[in-house]
């Protein structure tokens, strides 16, 4: 399954993508507001993981 990851932090994004790949999924990685563009594609992911952290 294609899963969209919307995360600007490289380490968090990479670790989550590795876990999803190992589980047999296809991660779609986005940064800096690219998630909306990825969701407009004809073959858009059906699941989205948004990571938000406010310090």
RAJO-V644879 format. One line per field, one symbol per residue. phi: phi as a letter, one per 20 degrees, with the letter a starting at -180 (. if undefined). psi: psi as a letter, one per 40 degrees, with the letter a starting at -180 (. if undefined). A space follows every 10 residues. Layout:
phi: ???
psi: ???
This chain:
phi: .fceddbefg ffffffffff ffenedfdec blmfgffffe fgdffeccdd dccdd
psi: hhhhhghdhd dddddddddd ddeeihihhi ifeeddddee idfiieihhh hhhh.
